[in-house]
């Protein structure tokens, strides 16, 4: 309990300049999956952003959002390479 009190005291004594750096940096790290989804997986961008908000509280869920954000298009490309006959239009 003493350690928690020390941590809270340090947060209270932190200067405003430190908070102006910590808060935006925390938000950027929190939304890394959403940023990656913007570049890699635009199809599910809205869903990833919605899932990313509570996922930031859990490292496992946050990591799963990163995997989801990065693998979207790759899965479609791999599926197209695996079954090239599916890509041929039948008349």
ABEGO torsion letter per residue (X at the ends): XAAAAAAAAAAAABBAAAAAAAAAAAAAAAAAAAAAAAAABAAAAAAAAAAAAAAAABAAAAAAAAAAAAAAAAAAAAAAAABAAAABBBX
